[in-house]
């Protein structure tokens, strides 16, 4: 009975990987490229610091899908593991994947903070919302995440299994394993961005409610409202797609839940579904049809 449940979950996971994974990949890459084109082609958005953050986010989201989701589809769906056949790809995939993931979450945090400042009543706060500051912040954080990810290039390596003789791409450093799990993934990519976007999202929403009572130009007020709504919708979507993965990931690190083979298979299946929810977040378009 237990073996049939495990086999059924494995089959269901493979089908989800192939069909949902391919759809998410294609839709996400096309949608991301369209986002980039629209943000760069319209002068209104080219001059907006919040739109600049969203442009960078769209770029790294495409990178996230190509380095993370594409490799997962090939490995889990078709049994083709590029990380085990190429040492360069083994190292590069995790290096690029980590940079794209942390940069994406950083950009959504910067975008909502920017909109909070842009809609603030104090003029000195609104002065921080400009392209010069935005470019410097993006360069600063990208450099931080590039440096932070260097250990992935060093410690991810090919390891041959003593039992099966197969080659696998494995993190060979215990400290990096713990840092990657509890600091990079749970804090930098999940908990911290969720908290920041939640707090500043509420503050920005409150500011937008007061915009009609201010003397700012009508075009500027409408642009701020539009960008704020776009970002708030994206934040809500990010919350509901990232929270399940965070909870399941924490549960999977508890030994008591992984000792039973059936429970372990159920957790792995739940983790797979939650992972695709996260990829759907990276694939979703942040543009409304009226833009």
C-alpha positions, 0 to 999 in steps of 0.5 A: 500500500505504501509503495503504491502511494509513493509511486502515485505521488512520484508519477503525479509529480512528474506530470506536474513538472512536465505540463505545468512546468513547461507552461509556466516556463514559456508563459513566464519568459514571454511575459517577462520579455514583454514587461521589459519591452514595455517598461523600456519603450514608454518614456513615462516608465523610463523616468520612473524609479519604481518602474526601473526596479520592476524592469530589473526584476523582470530581467532576473525573473527570466534568468530565474526561470531559465536557470532554475525551472528549465533545469528542473523540467529537464531533470525531473520530467525527462531524466536529463540532468545537465548539472551531472554532465557538466561541472561548469553548469553545476556551479553556474546554475546555483550561482546564477539561480541564487543571484537572480532569486535574491535580486528579484526579491530585493527589487520588489522590496525597493519598488514598494519602498520607492512608492511609499516615499513617492506618495509620502506627504513630505517633500524631502522623502519624495526627493529620494525617488529618482533614477540616480538613487535607483541605479546606485541601489540596484548596482549596490545590491547586485554586487552584494548578491554576486559576492554572497554567491561566490561560495556556490561556485567554489563548493558545488561539485560533482560527487560520485555515489558509492552505491549507484556510481552515478554523478550528482551536483552537490553542495560539498560544504556543510557551512554553506549548506546551513547558510543557504538553507536558513539565511539565503533562502529562508531569510533573504529570499522569503521571510525578510522580503515578505515582512518588508513588502507587507509593512511598506505595502500598507504604508504605501496604500495609506499614502495613495488614499491621501493623494487626491487631497494633495496639490501634485499634478494629476498625471503624477498622481495617476502614475503613482496610483497605477504603479502602487496598485501594480506593486501591491497586486504583485506583493499579494501574489508573492505572499500567497505563493511564497508562504506555502513553500516557506512552511513546507520547507521548514517542515521538511527540515524536521527529522521526525517528518522524514523518517516515514517513507510515505510521509516523506514522499507526501512532503516531497510532493507538497514541496514540488507543488509549492515550488511551482507556485513560487515559479508561477510568481516569477512568471506572472506579468506585473502589467495591467492590460490598461498600460 
